[in-house]
Amino acid sequence: MLLDVPFLPRDEYVAFLRERADRLASVHFSLADPALADARQRLRREPLDDIIRGLNRLPGVDKFLLVNARLHRFERYFDPDGLRRAATALDRLTLEGGLTGVVFSDGYYLQALSDAHPETCARLEAVPSINTMPDSPGRVFALLDLIRETAFRAPSRLVPDRALNRDPAGLRALVRAVRERSPAMRFLLMANEGCLYQCPYKPAHDAQVALVVEGVCGDRTFAVNREFGCVRRMFARPGLMLASPFIRPEDAGRYADVVHGLKICGRNRGEAFLMRAVDAYLDSSYRGNLLDLMDAMGDLADRVRIPNEALPADFFDRVTGCAKECGPCGWCAALAERLATRSDPGLERFGA
């Protein structure tokens, strides 16, 4: 199983990726630039020269820029200077850094870029983000039709919606239907996001992050999740963490006959986290706190411990074969009650 992993232009981390380049399908990265905005808060903006230099140390590895903000200010679609600045960065990344394509969520912005700078876009694939929720053949075909209306090239890969990690029959049906029309399409699965199954907060969360990135409001996304959303619920009911559609390193091989590889996320958690997660999935094994491998659930890693090695041998079969009605079932809740330990009595409160 090959991996798609976050790229950061830090010397130690790039050297780490170079040593494992034969196991990498691709890397993805952000410019932390509102003109090419991604779906995470901007922590640090790296110089474009450093990014290009680091990308060139990974020959033979596909490279994808995250332009996957859920939405943009209306002004961005009609701003010739902003679109020109975006195209200039894309041209440099393509011609100097070997950029393969962009990962997008906002079809309006994809079309706006294409209309303004078709020559730039014609060199690049447009890959639907997992946040477009490609969970059925019909949704995937609609996304591919959207891309065909632009100057961008068709995608060579797709990451299906994370819920399909726990629905083998649905995943196989999606892959089979798409390959009938696009035989060369490669599929990867999001391995370690670790948010709630079919997270009901995600549409609002993605929009909130986009508003923060656009500078419309201050960042309180973490606070709102701890006060009212997924973090609060997972801390109160640790079984929901086990019901999350993550893939354990030990279970990665169960998908090998369906997909080409796994996508590792967590670029905002830094090099140490990424190196730990990448090696765990390359080794197909991890001894330690499961939450230390997870992106979203990682927010609770210092308060909740679930020993990955203690999960039962039938874990994969149980969580992929159930009806996903966590309340009546209770299997994950009982397992978490037995395995999870807490180092903190609760979550601090957030004021208005």
Secondary structure, 3 states (H helix, E strand, C coil): CEEEEECCCCHHHHHHHHHCHHHEEEEEECCCECCECCCCCCCCCCCHHHHHHHHCCCCCCEEEEEECCCCCCHHHHCCHHHHHHHHHHHHHHHHHHCCCEEEECCHHHHHHHHHHCHHHHCCCEEEECHHHCCCCHHHHHHHHHHHHCCCCECCCEECCCHHHHHCHHHHHHHHHHHHHHCCCCEEEEECCCCCCCCCCCHHHHHHHHHHHHCCCCCCCHHHHHHHHCHHHHHHHCCHHHHHCCCCCHHHHHHHCCCCCEEECCCHHHCHHHHHHHHHHHHHCCCCCEHHHHCCCHHHHCCCEECEHHHCCCCHHHHHHHCCCCHHHHCHHHHHHHHHCEECCCCCCCCCC
